[in-house]
Amino acid sequence: MSDQGDVKAGRRKTVVEPTPDGLGTFGGVFTPSILTILGVIMYLRFGWVIGNVGLTQTLVIVTLSTGITFLTGLSIAAIATDQRVRVGGAYYMISRSLGIEAGGAVGIPLYLAQTLSVALYTVGFAESVVEVFPSLDARVVGLITTVCVAAIALVSARAAIKSQYVIMGAIVLSLISLLFGSPVDDAALQTVAAVPQAREGFWTVFAVFFPAVTGIMAGVNLSGDLREPGRSIPRGTFAAIGAGYVIYMALPILLVTRASTEMLISDPLVMRKIAFWGDAILLGVWGATLSSAVGSILGAPRVLQAISRDGILPRFLSILGRGDGTDDTPRIGTVVTLIIALVAVAVGDLNFIAPVLTMFFLTTYGVLNVAAGLERFLGSPSFRPKFKVHWIFSLVGATGCVGVMLLINTTATVVAVVFVLLIYIWLEGRGLETAWGDVRRGVWMAITRAGLLRIRGEADPKTWRPNILVLSGAPTRRWHLIDLSSSLTHNKALVTVATVLPRIGFNPERKTSLENNIHEYLARRGVQALVRAIAAEDPFSGAETLVEAYGLGALVPNTIVLGNTRDPDNLDRYGRMIHRIYQSRRNIIIVNDDEDIGFGRKERIDVWWGGLKGNGGLIMILAHLLQTSIPWNSSQVRLRMIVPNQQAEQGAYENLSQIVSRIRTNFTPEIIVSNGRTFPEILQQYSSAADLVMLGMATPTENFGEYFGKLRDQTSSLPSTIFVLAAEEISFGDVLIEPTDAQDTRN
């Protein structure tokens, strides 16, 4: 069984502790890492790199590449010494730090990169073989080699790993032979490595070289097979990076003094001609390419296995998470990896595959640095790595990865980022739940804290939005309140759905269960909201307490949405509650809904308006927010104003039209002459066909219940109606119109 953490499915997998027969630092991390670093790029493309950009820029490329790898190694060491790194290597680290969505978004490209690495090494092997035996077909050799490498991985992974010691001996022998070699042609000797004209550019060459220093993934990907990952990964990784850097800095000096620029560029096996024993170079390149291919085909299926076991892949691909034998070998994943690698080998172009790998690896490195940097920056008590790295180094590493990607190929960088984002959005949309925590909660907590401490106590008209507390009770019974609130906020302000429970029988378990059920119900209906449940002697006192106490710092609800009371016996207590909410300086929206048709077709909103001052400004803001929401986007808002006679009609219409123009809305102004008719009569005549009617209310007093009862009776025959009461200490006219303009329109 895997020791991978399960996506929640009713159980959590048992954590498997390190086993005594696991691989150590030298065999499990250093050896596969250094063999991948000193691989196909060094033997078959390093001369090409030097010939194109010269000695100085080659040393810059080696230093820059190794610098990025070293900074990433620091991040890997920090994460590896904080948590037990299991099957999946870099994917495991990212998913357990940044969440399963980020892990999957990077894990899938990482798997593809590892798979393409197999092709890179087998194509390199085939290229070197054909240089010695020109009669052979490079593509056929590459395809056969890829199949053989996969067969070795399937038969015995442990045997393949142990064979790397012999290969390392061959590489050491080849380097010694190269050291004691001699120049190819004294006449063509270059003592100063000037940059040749009409050659490949610096960043193009960098892209081809960079996969040479990505060998640290070889050790990390075998993390599930290590005896002590937390100890072996940092030590083995840094040892491999250091050894690789020394060799890559020394080789250019050796090569530019022994071969011409033309020969370095044109002859992939120029080292063979320089070396004391040329065939030692063949042993080195063949051993390095084959061992690197074996390392990649061992690592890639394990990344795929981890991704599948975490439920990231579609359910029909869950078979890819299966492991066979005592070593939990991902045989099915290995076959899939083989098929993809064979397609890449069929392309057969080393210079094409290497830049693609560079983009994938730089993406992975960048996210690894982000994960470690965030963990360190947030300073969560749970993050206690033995290997401590300041977050600034991780930030520099991540910035370096992104910068280098942009310099290599801006278009390819954008494509890579979009690819990762699409995977992330896809996984986010699936709503995967995990049995482990991640750093995202800490990130949001840090952002929330910073924001709360910077929000001023007084409201700002330029940034005002309704921050709504919905006194809905059971959401299923009063869904229209939540629906209206969601439309008003556009998912850009806070909505809190609150319910008051009887104190009898109330306990924390019931509260938690109810809040979770409401959360799930809202999520199914596509509403983003907070949920709060409290206990009280009666709903009215509970609502009053909630309004006064709910919130954090300056971030408190500024608008209360509640339903109409239909019980005449509760009217007085209801009115006192409204009065108390108003005294708390909370805007109030009372929804008197039509139980039969609700909000109808959401095509027409009638706003009865008396000026920007007081309720009028808030009503216009709410009407605008409704009209610009998705559910109401086809609605027409009729802004209606009543005047007593014909003489006042023209002036009122011009003033109202001017205001509508200034506030830049699609409202339709209408002036209605009362001609002695009462307001209820006018309402019934003009708004009976509307889907929603919006009215202001008088300032509450102690006997507000009596006033509201009369208002409710006067509008009982209307469609769904909302009564608006502005209480906040803010000029809503300034929200709609620039203060200099609003002065002329408030009266």
Secondary structure, 3 states (H helix, E strand, C coil): CCCCCCECCCCCCCCCCCCCCCECHHHHHHHHHHHHHCCHHHHHCHHHHHHHHHHHHHHHHHHHHHHHHHHHHHHHHHHHCCCCCCCCCHHHHHHHHHCHHHHHHHHHHHHHHHHHHHHHHHHHHHHHHHHHCCCCCHHHHHHHHHHHHHHHHHHCHHHHHHCHHHHHHHHHHHHHHHHCCCCCCHHHCCCCCCCCCCCCCHHHHHHHHHHHHCCHHHHHHCHHHECCHHHHHHHHHHHHHHHHHHHHHHHHHHHHCCCCHHHHHHCCCHHHHHCCCHHHHHHHHHHHHHHHHHHHHHHHHHHHHHHHHCCCCCHHHHHHHCCECCCCECHHHHHHHHHHHHHHHHHCCHHHHHHHHHHHHHHHHHHHHHHHHHHHHHCCCCCCCCCCCCHHHHHHHHHHHHHHHHHHCHHHHHHHHHHHHHHHHHHHHHCCCECCCCCHHHHHHHHHHHHHHHCCCCCCHHHCCCCEEEECCCCCCCHHHHHHHHHHHCCCCCEEEEEEEECCCCCHHHHHHHHHHHHHHHHHCCCCCEEEEEEECCHHHHHHHHHHHCCECCECCCEEEEECCCCHHHHHHHHHHHHHHHHCCCEEEEEECECCCECCCCCEEEEECCCCCCHHHHHHHHHHHHHCCCCCCCCEEEEEEEECCHHHHHHHHHHHHHHHHHCCCCCEEEEEECCCCCHHHHHHHHHCCCCEEEEECCCCCCCHHHHHHHHHHHCCCCCCEEEEECCCCCCHHHHHCCHHHHCCCCC
